[in-house]
Amino acid sequence: MAKYRFHKIVAVAVLAVSAGWILTGEFSSVNSAASSADETVEQTGETVTPAPMLRTVAYIEPYFIEHSRAIRLSGLTEADKRATLATRAAGIIETLPFQQGDSVEEGDVILSLEVEEQTAMIDTARALLEQRQKEYEATERLVEAGTLPKLRADESRSALSSARSQLQQAEVEHARLEVRAPFSGVIDRLNVEKGSYVQAGEQVAVLLKLDPVIARGEVSESDLHYIKPGNIADIRLVNGRRVQGKVSYISRDASPQTRTFPVEIAIPNPELTIPAGMTAEITLRAETVTAVVLPRSVVTLSANGDLGVRILTADDTAAFVPIDLIDDMPQGLVLGGIPEDARIIVAGQDLVVEGDAVNPVEADGEMVERLIAAATAGAN
C-alpha cells in the first residue's frame, strides 16, 4: 500500500512541474520570435546573405628596362676567303719563295716555272718593237716632207701595232709561268717542291684570308626578323676565348631540311690567332626594346591558352594581358607588351580569373627576390 502511494505522489509532482513551465509562456515566446522573423522577411522582401570573401593577391609595379634580345646559335669559324692555286702551264718549278704558314700580300709570286724560252721571246718582241718604232718615226718625217706618200705612213703604223701586240703576247705567256696571290692571306698548304715538274692546271697551294675570320651559324625563321647586318654579336670559342664581331651577311634562302637561314659574323683577327674550323657559340643581339624582367612563375595562361600575365585594373579586379617573350635570363624572363601603368599580380595569379574582384596587397622586395630565386632554381 505504501509503494502504491509513492508512485502516485511522483506522478502528481511531474504533472505539477509541467503545468508550471507551460504557465511561464516559454513556448509562446519562441514561436513568437520565429513568427516575428518570418514577418520581417515577408515585409522587406529581401534575403539576407553573408558578404563574399575576397581572395588576396600580391602585386608589383613594373620597372621597365631597355633590353637587346639574345639569339643563341651554334656555329664554326671559317676563312673570309679561300683559294686553291693552280698552274696555268706545264714546266719545272724554278722559284718557290714561300713556305706553308707564311703570310703573303696580294700580287706576290708564290712560285714560277723555268722562263728561259719565254724570256728570249720577250727580248725578241721588245727589240722588234723598238725597230718598228724608229721606222715609223722616220716614215712620218718623210711623209711630212713630201718625199713618201701617205700610204707608206699607214703601212709603218700597222707594222708598229703588230710589233706591240707581239710583245704583249710574249708577256702574257711569261705571266702564265707564274702563280701569284690573288689576295693577301696565309699559305695554308703548299703541295709542291722547288725543282719538281708540274702539269698545267695542277693544284699547288691553298691560300686563306683570316682577317677578318668568319663565324657562321644558322638562325631560325622565327628569329630572322630580329637581326640585320651590322648587329653586334658575342662569340665564345671552344677554347673559352670570347670575342665580338658584326653581322656581315644574312641569307634569304632557307635550308629546305631545317628551315634555318645562314648568318655570317665578321670577327677582327689581325694577329691571325683564330683559325678556321673552330667550334663557336654565337649570341646575336637584336635591336633594343622596352621590357620588364619578371620571375618565370608570374607567367600564366588565359582561358584560351595564350601566354601572359594577370594584372589589376583600376577597380581592383583581375585582368589578363598577353606578353612577348623577348629573352630568358638567369634573373628571370624578359617580357614585352606590358602596359606602363599595370600592376602585375605576382602571387595568387593562378587562383583568380579575369573579372574577379580581389584584395590587392603590394609585394615587398623580399617576396620578389624569393620568387626570382625559386624560378631560377626551377630553370636550372
HELIX and SHEET records of a PDB file:
HELIX    1   1 ALA A    2  THR A   24  1                                  23    
HELIX    2   2 GLU A   26  THR A   44  1                                  19    
HELIX    3   3 GLU A  116  ALA A  145  1                                  30    
HELIX    4   4 LYS A  150  ALA A  175  1                                  26    
HELIX    5   5 LEU A  224  TYR A  226  5                                   3    
HELIX    6   6 ARG A  296  VAL A  298  5                                   3    
HELIX    7   7 GLN A  349  LEU A  351  5                                   3    
HELIX    8   8 GLY A  365  ALA A  379  1                                  15    
SHEET    1   A 5 THR A 300  LEU A 301  0                                        
SHEET    2   A 5 LEU A 307  LEU A 312 -1                                        
SHEET    3   A 5 ARG A 343  ALA A 347 -1                                        
SHEET    4   A 5 ARG A  55  ILE A  60 -1                                        
SHEET    5   A 5 VAL A 358  GLU A 362  1                                        
SHEET    1   B 8 SER A 103  VAL A 104  0                                        
SHEET    2   B 8 GLY A 185  LEU A 190 -1                                        
SHEET    3   B 8 GLN A 203  SER A 220 -1                                        
SHEET    4   B 8 PHE A  64  ALA A  86 -1                                        
SHEET    5   B 8 THR A 279  LEU A 294 -1                                        
SHEET    6   B 8 ILE A 232  LEU A 237 -1                                        
SHEET    7   B 8 ARG A 242  ILE A 250 -1                                        
SHEET    8   B 8 THR A 260  ILE A 267 -1                                        
SHEET    1   C 7 SER A 103  VAL A 104  0                                        
SHEET    2   C 7 GLY A 185  LEU A 190 -1                                        
SHEET    3   C 7 GLN A 203  SER A 220 -1                                        
SHEET    4   C 7 PHE A  64  ALA A  86 -1                                        
SHEET    5   C 7 THR A 279  LEU A 294 -1                                        
SHEET    6   C 7 GLY A 332  GLY A 336 -1                                        
SHEET    7   C 7 ASP A 324  MET A 329 -1                                        
SHEET    1   D 4 GLU A 178  ARG A 180  0                                        
SHEET    2   D 4 VAL A 109  LEU A 113 -1                                        
SHEET    3   D 4 GLY A  91  THR A  95 -1                                        
SHEET    4   D 4 TYR A 197  VAL A 198 -1                                        
SHEET    1   E 3 THR A 300  LEU A 301  0                                        
SHEET    2   E 3 LEU A 307  LEU A 312 -1                                        
SHEET    3   E 3 ALA A 318  PRO A 322 -1                                        
END                                                                             
